[in-house]
């Protein structure tokens, strides 16, 4: 099944992401409010592109990928408003959301988003599913635990974690949906596009998290 192959072929890149200092420090309990705020800030600057990227991807998928077109439509419906959740979380931590909304993302965040648009526009739109695999897989692995650690260390209220908790262990059904979707792909060229993109996005998202550490 292709999903298992995708996981295997990107395992080293995923581990490299998990080895980034910002993740290791957080899991070790070295947590600061400024780091959490910096994380949410960069999350906003890439999550706000999720729906536009999905729209662009869906518009460029060929007819033979009708099942993926349907899936993209479902993703769009589910993802609308998640960027606002992040702004709400930031406001709860004491950050003026408009400062983030109208601010400039880190260069690493800009590059990751630009690569996604470039692959959809000039490469192969299937590459976007490599990004989905990286961001959803990372969230499932880390978001719930991270939210608990940050809450325990900083004493923030539950409504400061709407983004993390919604993308953690509670989102397992969403990941199962993605797994089933990937298993419908049997064209080796399509599969390699997604594998390559996922490996690139692990590196790019790792750079985003490193930028969080620098900002904090």
Number of C-alpha atoms within 10 A of each C-alpha: 12 19 19 11 13 22 16 12 16 20 14 13 18 21 11 12 24 17 13 15 14 23 19 13 13 17 15 10 14 14 19 14 15 14 20 20 21 22 22 23 26 23 20 23 22 17 21 18 15 20 21 14 20 23 16 17 24 23 13 15 17 11 9 8 15 12 12 21 20 11 16 22 14 12 17 17 10 12 14 14 13 18 21 16 19 28 24 19 23 24 17 17 19 11 15 13 18 10 11 20 16 9 11 13 19 18 11 19 24 16 16 22 20 13 20 23 21 15 17 22 13 8 13 17 26 22 27 25 23 24 25 18 26 23 16 19 18 18 21 21 14 18 22 19 18 22 21 14 18 21 16 13 14 13 9 15 12 13 15 21 25 15 22 23 21 16 22 21 17 13 15 15 10 14 17 11 11 18 17 13 16 20 15 14 17 11 9 9 10 14 21 15 19 23 25 15 26 27 21 20 27 27 17 21 21 25 20 24 23 19 20 24 19 12 14 15
